[in-house]
Amino acid sequence: MFKILAKINKLILPSFTKQGLDISKAKKWQMAIIGYRAYVTKRALG
């Protein structure tokens, strides 16, 4: 289930690393998306 969710996230959610976002200057909603994507990716790989 997490592998499918990870693929959907990749298509829908923005990639902040490609945009060159500095993590220390990220807004709270950007940090929430980063954390969510990291959680889903970790679960999909494990």
DSSP file (Angstrom, degrees, kcal/mol; ACC not computed):
  #  RESIDUE AA STRUCTURE BP1 BP2  ACC     N-H-->O    O-->H-N    N-H-->O    O-->H-N    TCO  KAPPA ALPHA  PHI   PSI    X-CA   Y-CA   Z-CA
    1    1 A M     >        0   0    0      0, 0.0     4,-2.1     0, 0.0     5,-0.1   0.000 360.0 360.0 360.0 -39.9    0.0    0.0    0.0
    2    2 A F  H  >  +     0   0    0      1,-0.2     4,-2.4     2,-0.2    42,-0.3   0.800 360.0  58.8 -70.0 -27.8    2.8    2.4    0.8
    3    3 A K  H  > S+     0   0    0      2,-0.2     4,-1.7     1,-0.2    -1,-0.2   0.910 108.5  44.9 -66.3 -40.4    4.5    1.8   -2.5
    4    4 A I  H  > S+     0   0    0      2,-0.2     4,-2.1     1,-0.2    -2,-0.2   0.919 113.5  50.2 -66.5 -43.7    1.4    3.0   -4.3
    5    5 A L  H  X S+     0   0    0     -4,-2.1     4,-2.4     1,-0.2    -2,-0.2   0.873 108.0  53.7 -62.5 -37.9    1.0    5.9   -2.0
    6    6 A A  H  X S+     0   0    0     -4,-2.4     4,-2.0     2,-0.2    -1,-0.2   0.886 108.5  49.4 -64.8 -38.8    4.7    6.9   -2.6
    7    7 A K  H  X S+     0   0    0     -4,-1.7     4,-1.5     2,-0.2    -2,-0.2   0.895 111.1  49.2 -67.4 -39.6    4.1    6.9   -6.4
    8    8 A I  H  X S+     0   0    0     -4,-2.1     4,-2.5     1,-0.2     5,-0.3   0.913 110.4  51.4 -64.5 -42.4    1.0    9.1   -6.0
    9    9 A N  H  X S+     0   0    0     -4,-2.4     4,-1.7     1,-0.2    -2,-0.2   0.894 106.3  54.7 -60.7 -40.4    3.0   11.5   -3.8
   10   10 A K  H  < S+     0   0    0     -4,-2.0    -1,-0.2     1,-0.2    -2,-0.2   0.864 113.7  41.4 -63.2 -35.6    5.7   11.7   -6.4
   11   11 A L  H  < S+     0   0    0     -4,-1.5    -2,-0.2    -3,-0.1    -1,-0.2   0.870 126.9  28.8 -78.2 -37.8    3.2   12.7   -9.0
   12   12 A I  H  < S+     0   0    0     -4,-2.5    -3,-0.2    -5,-0.1    -2,-0.2   0.924 104.6  68.9 -94.5 -51.2    1.1   15.1   -6.9
   13   13 A L  S  < S-     0   0    0     -4,-1.7     2,-0.1    -5,-0.3     0, 0.0  -0.414  84.8-107.7 -78.4 147.1    3.2   16.7   -4.2
   14   14 A P        -     0   0    0      0, 0.0     2,-0.8     0, 0.0    -1,-0.1  -0.380  21.4-129.4 -71.8 148.8    6.0   19.2   -5.0
   15   15 A S     >  -     0   0    0      1,-0.2     4,-0.9    -2,-0.1     3,-0.2  -0.878  19.7-171.5 -98.1 109.4    9.6   18.2   -4.7
   16   16 A F  T  4>S+     0   0    0     -2,-0.8     5,-2.5     1,-0.2     4,-0.4   0.752  81.2  61.6 -75.6 -23.4   11.3   20.9   -2.7
   17   17 A T  T >45S+     0   0    0      1,-0.2     3,-0.7     2,-0.2    -1,-0.2   0.878 103.2  50.2 -70.1 -35.9   14.8   19.6   -3.3
   18   18 A K  T 345S+     0   0    0      1,-0.2    -1,-0.2    -3,-0.2    -2,-0.2   0.793 109.0  52.9 -69.4 -26.8   14.4   20.1   -7.0
   19   19 A Q  T 3<5S-     0   0    0     -4,-0.9    -1,-0.2     2,-0.0    -2,-0.2   0.544 115.3-118.2 -83.7  -7.7   13.3   23.7   -6.3
   20   20 A G  T < 5 +     0   0    0     -3,-0.7     2,-0.3    -4,-0.4    -3,-0.2   0.821  46.9 177.4  76.1  31.9   16.4   24.3   -4.1
   21   21 A L      < -     0   0    0     -5,-2.5     2,-0.6     1,-0.1    -1,-0.2  -0.508  28.1-132.7 -72.0 131.5   14.5   24.9   -0.9
   22   22 A D    >   -     0   0    0     -2,-0.3     3,-1.6     1,-0.2     4,-0.3  -0.766  10.8-146.3 -83.4 120.7   16.6   25.6    2.1
   23   23 A I  G >  S+     0   0    0     -2,-0.6     3,-1.3     1,-0.3    -1,-0.2   0.846  96.4  58.4 -59.0 -36.3   15.3   23.4    4.9
   24   24 A S  G 3  S+     0   0    0      1,-0.3    -1,-0.3    -3,-0.1    -2,-0.0   0.714 111.1  42.6 -68.9 -18.0   16.1   25.9    7.6
   25   25 A K  G <  S+     0   0    0     -3,-1.6    -1,-0.3     2,-0.0    -2,-0.2   0.281  87.4 124.7-108.4   9.6   13.9   28.5    5.9
   26   26 A A    <   -     0   0    0     -3,-1.3     2,-0.1    -4,-0.3    -3,-0.0  -0.392  60.6-120.3 -72.2 145.7   11.0   26.2    5.0
   27   27 A K     >  -     0   0    0     -2,-0.1     4,-2.3     1,-0.1     5,-0.2  -0.328  30.2-102.6 -77.3 166.9    7.5   27.2    6.2
   28   28 A K  H  > S+     0   0    0      1,-0.2     4,-2.1     2,-0.2     5,-0.1   0.883 122.1  50.6 -61.2 -40.4    5.6   24.9    8.5
   29   29 A W  H  > S+     0   0    0      2,-0.2     4,-1.8     1,-0.2    -1,-0.2   0.850 110.3  50.6 -68.5 -32.2    3.4   23.5    5.7
   30   30 A Q  H  > S+     0   0    0      2,-0.2     4,-2.3     1,-0.2    -2,-0.2   0.894 110.0  49.8 -69.3 -39.5    6.5   22.7    3.6
   31   31 A M  H  X S+     0   0    0     -4,-2.3     4,-2.6     2,-0.2    -2,-0.2   0.866 108.3  54.1 -65.6 -35.5    8.0   20.9    6.6
   32   32 A A  H  X S+     0   0    0     -4,-2.1     4,-2.4     2,-0.2    -1,-0.2   0.910 109.9  46.4 -64.6 -42.2    4.8   18.9    7.0
   33   33 A I  H  X S+     0   0    0     -4,-1.8     4,-2.6     2,-0.2     5,-0.2   0.907 112.4  50.4 -66.2 -41.5    4.9   17.8    3.4
   34   34 A I  H  X S+     0   0    0     -4,-2.3     4,-2.2     2,-0.2    -2,-0.2   0.927 112.8  46.3 -61.8 -45.1    8.6   16.9    3.7
   35   35 A G  H  X S+     0   0    0     -4,-2.6     4,-2.3     2,-0.2    -2,-0.2   0.903 112.8  49.6 -64.4 -42.2    8.0   14.9    6.8
   36   36 A Y  H  X S+     0   0    0     -4,-2.4     4,-2.4     2,-0.2     5,-0.2   0.922 112.0  47.6 -63.1 -45.1    5.0   13.1    5.3
   37   37 A R  H  X S+     0   0    0     -4,-2.6     4,-2.5     1,-0.2    -1,-0.2   0.888 111.8  50.7 -64.9 -38.7    6.9   12.2    2.2
   38   38 A A  H  X S+     0   0    0     -4,-2.2     4,-2.4    -5,-0.2    -1,-0.2   0.912 110.7  49.2 -65.4 -42.1    9.8   10.9    4.2
   39   39 A Y  H  X S+     0   0    0     -4,-2.3     4,-2.3     2,-0.2    -2,-0.2   0.935 113.4  45.6 -61.8 -47.5    7.5    8.8    6.3
   40   40 A V  H  X S+     0   0    0     -4,-2.4     4,-2.3     1,-0.2    -2,-0.2   0.911 113.4  49.7 -65.0 -42.0    5.8    7.3    3.3
   41   41 A T  H  X S+     0   0    0     -4,-2.5     4,-1.9     2,-0.2    -1,-0.2   0.917 110.7  50.0 -62.6 -43.2    9.1    6.6    1.5
   42   42 A K  H  X S+     0   0    0     -4,-2.4     4,-1.6     1,-0.2    -2,-0.2   0.914 113.2  45.9 -62.1 -43.3   10.5    4.9    4.6
   43   43 A R  H  < S+     0   0    0     -4,-2.3    -1,-0.2     1,-0.2    -2,-0.2   0.856 111.0  53.1 -68.1 -34.8    7.5    2.7    4.9
   44   44 A A  H  < S+     0   0    0     -4,-2.3    -1,-0.2   -42,-0.3    -2,-0.2   0.846 113.2  43.4 -69.6 -33.7    7.5    1.9    1.2
   45   45 A L  H  <        0   0    0     -4,-1.9    -1,-0.2     1,-0.2    -2,-0.2   0.777 360.0 360.0 -81.6 -27.2   11.1    0.8    1.3
   46   46 A G     <        0   0    0     -4,-1.6    -1,-0.2    -5,-0.2    -2,-0.2   0.439 360.0 360.0 -95.7 360.0   10.9   -1.2    4.5
